[in-house]
Amino acid sequence: MSAVYKDDQEDWLTVCLKYLLFVFNFLFWVGGAAVLGVGVWTLVEKSDYLSLLASSTFAVSAYILILAGSLVVVTGFLGCCAVIREHRSCLSTYFFFLLIIFLIELVAGVLAYVYYQRLSEELKQHLNHTMTENYAQPGKESITLAVDRLQQDFKCCGSNNSHDWMQSVYISSQQADGRVVPDSCCKTITRRCGKRDHPSNIYKVEGGCITKLEQFLADHLLVIGAVGIGVACLQLAGALLTACFIYLLYKEEEEAFGAL
């Protein structure tokens, strides 16, 4: 009687784990879509600003999330098939992929957190140099566009303030045509509007573009880190469920073989 009860209990556990894994796969897909979405959104929406950063850590974190999100879509399908068929080798492959994706997303989350810690120092050291040395210079069109968009989007002028532009290669050249700041500093852009740096004409923001860009990137690094680490924890839970399911299937096969 106790053996029958034990068999029934193990069957019940197997069924429960099977349905739990189905629920997990749904959450897995949702999490994967979130990871993929955050990665793509970061690169598409913020791509102009990436050229202003000294390191590629921000972009690398986003690329890692895109890779992880893409793997989730494929792995989630594999997981559903493996659970339906109760195939141990497929489940083992699924378990292996879960661990790989867990590590990938954990790396993305940690990278985002580490970069968040040194973002302020990097911007202070490099942004002013990038803007004053590269703006409107041959072969630096992407930086010029990024600076123009930065100043218009955040309504700022110069890395720390508008006076930073007086030290720039562009303003010192004949190309500036008498401008004291680029036209993108102007509240209403017109040709050669940068000749006047009066507060009524250009943006005067305390802390300049560094403060604005730092806050913007910091907020998005927190999102990348939170999504990466959060979904990684979800996958770790799925890996544990899968390991339990594999173990129960192994025991059932062993008992069936012993009965023969």
C-alpha positions as CSV (number, residue, x, y, z in Angstrom):
1,M,0.0,0.0,0.0
2,S,2.8,2.4,0.9
3,A,4.6,1.7,-2.4
4,V,1.4,2.5,-4.3
5,Y,1.0,5.7,-2.3
6,K,4.6,6.6,-3.0
7,D,4.1,6.1,-6.7
8,D,1.0,8.2,-6.7
9,Q,2.9,10.9,-4.8
10,E,5.7,10.9,-7.3
11,D,3.2,11.1,-10.2
12,W,1.5,14.1,-8.5
13,L,4.9,15.8,-8.1
14,T,5.8,15.2,-11.7
15,V,2.5,16.7,-12.9
16,C,2.9,19.7,-10.6
17,L,6.4,20.3,-11.8
18,K,5.3,19.9,-15.4
19,Y,2.6,22.6,-15.1
20,L,5.0,24.8,-13.1
21,L,7.5,24.6,-15.9
22,F,4.8,25.6,-18.4
23,V,4.1,28.7,-16.2
24,F,7.8,29.4,-16.0
25,N,8.2,29.2,-19.8
26,F,5.5,31.8,-20.2
27,L,7.2,34.1,-17.7
28,F,10.5,33.2,-19.4
29,W,9.2,34.4,-22.8
30,V,7.8,37.6,-21.2
31,G,11.2,38.2,-19.5
32,G,13.0,37.5,-22.7
33,A,10.9,40.0,-24.6
34,A,11.6,42.6,-21.9
35,V,15.3,41.9,-22.1
36,L,15.3,42.1,-25.9
37,G,13.2,45.2,-25.9
38,V,15.4,47.0,-23.4
39,G,18.5,46.1,-25.4
40,V,17.1,47.2,-28.7
41,W,15.5,50.4,-27.2
42,T,18.9,51.3,-25.7
43,L,20.8,51.1,-28.9
44,V,18.1,52.6,-31.2
45,E,17.0,55.5,-28.9
46,K,20.4,56.3,-27.5
47,S,22.7,55.4,-30.4
48,D,23.6,59.1,-31.1
49,Y,24.9,59.6,-27.6
50,L,27.1,56.5,-27.6
51,S,29.7,58.3,-29.7
52,L,30.2,60.8,-26.9
53,L,31.2,58.1,-24.4
54,A,34.9,57.2,-23.9
55,S,34.2,53.5,-23.3
56,S,31.9,51.0,-25.0
57,T,30.5,49.4,-21.8
58,F,27.1,51.0,-22.2
59,A,26.7,49.6,-25.7
60,V,28.2,46.2,-24.8
61,S,25.6,45.8,-22.0
62,A,22.8,46.5,-24.5
63,Y,24.3,44.0,-27.1
64,I,24.5,41.3,-24.4
65,L,20.9,41.9,-23.5
66,I,19.9,41.5,-27.1
67,L,21.8,38.3,-27.4
68,A,20.3,36.9,-24.2
69,G,16.7,38.0,-25.3
70,S,17.1,36.3,-28.6
71,L,18.3,33.1,-27.0
72,V,15.3,33.2,-24.6
73,V,12.9,33.0,-27.6
74,V,14.6,29.9,-29.0
75,T,15.2,28.3,-25.6
76,G,11.6,28.9,-24.4
77,F,10.3,26.9,-27.4
78,L,12.8,24.1,-26.7
79,G,11.7,24.1,-23.1
80,C,8.0,23.7,-24.0
81,C,8.7,20.8,-26.4
82,A,11.0,19.1,-23.8
83,V,8.3,19.4,-21.0
84,I,5.5,18.1,-23.3
85,R,7.5,15.1,-24.4
86,E,9.1,14.5,-21.0
87,H,12.4,13.8,-22.8
88,R,15.3,13.8,-20.5
89,S,18.0,14.7,-23.1
90,C,16.0,17.7,-24.3
91,L,15.4,18.8,-20.8
92,S,19.1,18.6,-20.0
93,T,19.8,20.7,-23.1
94,Y,17.2,23.2,-21.9
95,F,18.7,23.2,-18.4
96,F,22.2,23.9,-19.9
97,F,20.8,26.8,-22.0
98,L,19.1,28.3,-19.0
99,L,22.4,28.4,-17.1
100,I,24.2,30.0,-20.1
101,I,21.5,32.7,-20.4
102,F,21.6,33.2,-16.7
103,L,25.3,33.9,-16.8
104,I,24.9,36.2,-19.9
105,E,22.2,38.3,-18.3
106,L,24.1,38.4,-15.0
107,V,27.2,39.8,-16.8
108,A,25.0,42.4,-18.5
109,G,23.5,43.5,-15.2
110,V,26.9,43.6,-13.4
111,L,28.5,45.6,-16.3
112,A,25.7,48.1,-16.2
113,Y,26.1,48.5,-12.4
114,V,29.9,48.8,-12.6
115,Y,29.7,51.4,-15.4
116,Y,27.0,53.3,-13.4
117,Q,29.5,53.7,-10.6
118,R,32.2,55.4,-12.8
119,L,29.9,57.1,-15.3
120,S,30.2,60.6,-13.6
121,E,34.0,60.5,-13.6
122,E,34.2,59.4,-17.2
123,L,31.9,62.2,-18.4
124,K,33.8,64.8,-16.5
125,Q,37.1,63.6,-17.9
126,H,36.1,63.1,-21.5
127,L,32.9,64.9,-22.5
128,N,34.3,68.4,-22.6
129,H,37.4,67.2,-24.6
130,T,35.2,65.3,-27.1
131,M,32.9,68.3,-27.6
132,T,35.6,71.0,-27.9
133,E,38.1,69.0,-30.0
134,N,35.8,67.1,-32.3
135,Y,32.8,69.2,-33.0
136,A,32.4,70.1,-36.7
137,Q,35.7,68.6,-37.6
138,P,36.4,66.5,-40.7
139,G,35.5,62.8,-40.2
140,K,33.7,63.6,-36.9
141,E,30.2,64.0,-38.3
142,S,28.7,61.5,-35.9
143,I,30.0,63.4,-32.9
144,T,28.8,66.7,-34.3
145,L,25.3,65.3,-34.8
146,A,25.4,63.7,-31.3
147,V,26.4,67.0,-29.7
148,D,23.7,69.0,-31.6
149,R,21.1,66.5,-30.6
150,L,22.4,66.5,-27.0
151,Q,22.1,70.2,-26.7
152,Q,18.7,70.4,-28.2
153,D,17.2,67.4,-26.4
154,F,18.4,68.4,-23.0
155,K,18.2,72.2,-23.6
156,C,21.8,72.7,-22.5
157,C,24.9,74.4,-24.0
158,G,28.5,73.2,-23.4
159,S,29.7,70.4,-21.2
160,N,29.8,72.5,-18.0
161,N,28.4,75.8,-19.4
162,S,28.3,77.8,-22.6
163,H,31.8,79.3,-21.9
164,D,33.4,75.9,-22.6
165,W,32.8,76.5,-26.3
166,M,35.2,79.5,-26.3
167,Q,38.0,76.9,-26.0
168,S,36.8,74.7,-28.9
169,V,38.5,74.2,-32.2
170,Y,35.3,75.0,-34.0
171,I,34.7,78.4,-32.4
172,S,38.3,79.4,-32.9
173,S,38.2,78.6,-36.6
174,Q,36.9,80.7,-39.5
175,Q,34.2,78.1,-40.0
176,A,32.4,79.5,-36.9
177,D,31.8,82.7,-38.8
178,G,31.7,84.8,-35.7
179,R,29.7,82.4,-33.6
180,V,30.5,82.1,-29.9
181,V,28.5,78.9,-29.5
182,P,27.1,76.4,-32.0
183,D,23.7,77.1,-33.4
184,S,22.3,74.0,-31.5
185,C,22.7,76.0,-28.3
186,C,20.0,78.4,-29.4
187,K,16.4,78.1,-28.0
188,T,15.2,78.8,-31.6
189,I,17.6,77.6,-34.2
190,T,18.3,80.0,-37.1
191,R,21.4,80.4,-39.2
192,R,24.2,82.0,-37.2
193,C,22.0,82.3,-34.1
194,G,25.1,81.2,-32.1
195,K,26.6,84.7,-32.5
196,R,24.7,85.8,-29.3
197,D,25.2,84.0,-26.0
198,H,22.6,86.0,-24.1
199,P,20.3,83.8,-21.8
200,S,17.4,85.0,-23.9
201,N,18.9,83.4,-27.0
202,I,20.7,80.3,-25.8
203,Y,20.2,77.6,-23.1
204,K,21.9,78.4,-19.8
205,V,21.6,75.3,-17.6
206,E,23.4,74.9,-14.2
207,G,25.8,72.0,-14.5
208,G,25.7,72.0,-18.3
209,C,25.2,69.0,-20.6
210,I,27.3,66.8,-18.3
211,T,24.7,66.8,-15.6
212,K,21.9,66.2,-18.0
213,L,23.6,63.4,-19.8
214,E,24.8,61.8,-16.6
215,Q,21.3,61.6,-15.2
216,F,19.9,60.3,-18.4
217,L,22.5,57.5,-18.8
218,A,22.4,56.6,-15.1
219,D,18.6,56.1,-15.3
220,H,19.0,53.8,-18.3
221,L,21.9,51.9,-16.8
222,L,19.7,51.2,-13.7
223,V,17.0,49.8,-16.1
224,I,19.5,47.6,-17.9
225,G,21.0,46.3,-14.6
226,A,17.6,45.7,-13.0
227,V,16.2,43.9,-16.0
228,G,19.4,41.8,-16.6
229,I,19.7,40.7,-12.9
230,G,16.0,40.3,-12.4
231,V,15.4,38.0,-15.4
232,A,18.6,36.2,-14.5
233,C,17.1,35.3,-11.1
234,L,14.0,34.1,-12.8
235,Q,16.0,31.8,-15.0
236,L,17.9,30.4,-12.1
237,A,14.5,29.4,-10.5
238,G,13.6,27.8,-13.9
239,A,16.9,25.9,-13.9
240,L,16.1,24.5,-10.4
241,L,12.6,23.4,-11.5
242,T,14.0,21.8,-14.6
243,A,16.6,19.9,-12.5
244,C,13.9,18.6,-10.2
245,F,11.8,17.5,-13.2
246,I,14.8,15.7,-14.8
247,Y,15.4,13.9,-11.5
248,L,11.8,12.7,-11.1
249,L,11.8,11.5,-14.7
250,Y,15.1,9.7,-14.1
251,K,13.6,8.0,-11.0
252,E,10.5,6.9,-13.0
253,E,12.6,5.4,-15.7
254,E,14.8,3.7,-13.2
255,E,11.8,2.2,-11.4
256,A,10.2,1.1,-14.7
257,F,13.5,-0.6,-15.8
258,G,13.7,-2.3,-12.4
259,A,10.1,-3.6,-12.7
260,L,11.2,-5.4,-15.9
